Each structure stands twice: as C-alpha cells, then as structure tokens.
Amino acid sequence: MAEKATQILSGWKEIANYLGKGVRTVQRYERRQHLPIHRPAGKSLSAVIAIQAELDRWVTGAAAIQVNLEPKVQATFNKTNRVGADFLRVDCEIALTLTRIALEASDLEKKRRAARNARTAYDTIMTLRKNIQLDDIEKEKLDANLHRLRSNLQTLGQSF
C-alpha cells in the first residue's frame, strides 16, 4: 500500500488560504492557540511552512477546546473588565483630589507636582477607558468626573 504524500504549505498566505482565514488571523492563531507552524531556518522572523495533516488535527482539536473554554474566557474578561472599571473610578477620584491639592497649595513646587501627577492620571484614564466597557451609570459618572478634572487641570495651566 502506497503511503500518502505529505502536503506542505509554504508561507503565511498559502496557510491562511488553506484554513480559509486571513494571514493576520492565522498568525494570531500561532501565537495564542499554538497553530502548528514550522520555521525551517529556526528564526522567529523566517519563512514558515505547515503540514496539512497537522493543521487538520489542530483544527479538529482546537474546535473542541474552544467550546470548553468559552465560558471561562468570558468570565475572565468580565472580571478583568470589572477591575478596570473600578481602577478608572478610583484613579479619577485620586486625580480630582490631586487637582484640589494643587489648587489650594501655596507652595509652588507642591502645586506643580500635584498638577503633574493629576495630568498623568488623566492621560492614563483616557488611554485605558477605550478598552473597558462601562454601563451607562458608570460612564455618566466617569464622564462627569473627567469633565471636572479637565476643568481643574485647565485652571492649573495644563494644556490639552
């Protein structure tokens, strides 16, 4: 009985076409879900190949694992998002306190330091909030606090 020839796919595009996905999706699968990709040169940025039989086994196995992990992944996301939302709330309250300290300070260095720290907190909040889902009430409260914070920072001479 003749042995079936091993089918080798060469390059990201050929591998992606075989799986019916985009190149970036397949690259993400390799990084996050251990898609069986080989690099003959042994370097992380070298050419890639894949064996069809290995890909077929990965697809079959990955589908079963993904079904089992989905609730756990969602639960982890929910916990992470909740921590992030709490961080935004607390960090905003701290930044508001720092601006109040700066506005009340008579010592110029203390005023500058408090204003600079409040501005850093504001910038951090604005960056992180893009990736955190807030309910309507949380969003409304955060937006109101950020408006107050920005107003205080402008009073302190911080430009935006």
N, C-alpha and C positions, 0 to 999 in steps of 0.2 A: 504494500500500500504506500503510495507516494505521500510524502509529508507536504502539507500546505505551506507555500512560501510565506515568509514573514513580510507583511506590508509595513513599510516605514514611511512616515510622513516627515517631510523636511520643511522647517520654517514655521513661524507663527501663523502665517496666512493659510497655509495648507492644513495645519492642525485645526485652526478655527473653522475653516470650511467643512472639514470632516465632521466636527462636532455641531455645526450649524449655529455657531456663535461668532461674535466679533473678536478681533485679536485681543483687545484690552480685557474683555471678559475672560478669555482663556488664560491670559497672563495672571489675572486675579485669581482664577481657579488654581493655578500652580502655586501661588503664594499662600493662599488662605486654605485651600482644600486639598492640597497635595496632588494635583493632577500629575500623572507620571510623564514628566518631560526629561529628556536626556540632553546633556551638553557634551558632545564628543571631545571638545577642547578642554573641558573641565573648568572653564571660567564662567563666572556668573553672567557676563555680557556677551558670551559667544553664541554661535549659531545653535539652534535647537532642533531636535528630532523627537519623534514619538512613534511608538509601535501601536498599530491599530488594535491589536488584541488587548494590550494593556489599557488603552483608552476605553475600550468596550467594557472591560471588567471594572474600571474606575467609575464609569457612568452608571452601571448597574449597582455597584456598592454605594456610591455617593448618593444616589436617589434614596436608598433605604436609610442611610444615616441622616440625611437632611430631613426626612419625615419625622424621625425620632427626636431631632434636635430643635425643631421649630419652636415648640412651646418654651423650651429652656432659653433659646436665643431671645425670644420676645420678653420673657421675664427678666432676663439680664438687661436688655435695653430699657425696660420700664424702670428698673432700679437705678440704673445709671442716669437716666433722664431725670428721675426724681432728685437724685443727689445734685445734679447740675442745676436744676431749678432752685433748689434750696441754696446752693452756692451763690447764684445770681442775686437772690433776695438778700442774703446776709452781706455779700460784698457791696451791694448798693447801699445798704444801711451803714456800713462802715465808711464808705466813701462820703456819704452825706455827713456823718459825724466829723470826718476829717475836714470837710469844707467849712463846717460850723466852727471848728477849732481855728482854722486858718482865718476866717472872717473876724473872729474875736481876738486873735493874737495881736499883742502889741510888739512882740519881738519879731523882727523882720525875717530872721532865719527860720524860726518856728513856723511862721506864716508860709514861707516858700516851701519848706519841707512838707507840711501838711497838704498844701495845694498840689504839689508834685505827686505825692502818694495818692491823693484823690483822683488826679487825672490818670494815673497809671491804672487804678481800679476801674475807672470809667472806660478806658480803652479796652481793658480785659473783658469787661462785661459786654461791650459792644461786639467784640470778636466771638465770644463764647455763645452769646444768645442766638446766633444764627443756627447753631446745631442742637438747640434744646427746644423741645416742644412744651409750650405753656398753655394751660387752659385760659379761658377768656378773663377770669378774675385775676389770675397771676399776671397775665400780660398787661392788663389795665393798671394794676398796682406797680409793676416794674416800670412801665412807661411813665407813669406819674412821677415816680422817684427819680428816674433818669432825667426827666424834664427839669425837676428841681435841682438835681445835681449839676446838670449842664448850665443852668442859670447861675448857680453859685460859682461854678468854675469861671464863667464869663466875667462875673463880678470881680473875681480874683485876678483877672487878666490872662486867663488861659485861652488861647486861640484854637479854633476848630477847623 
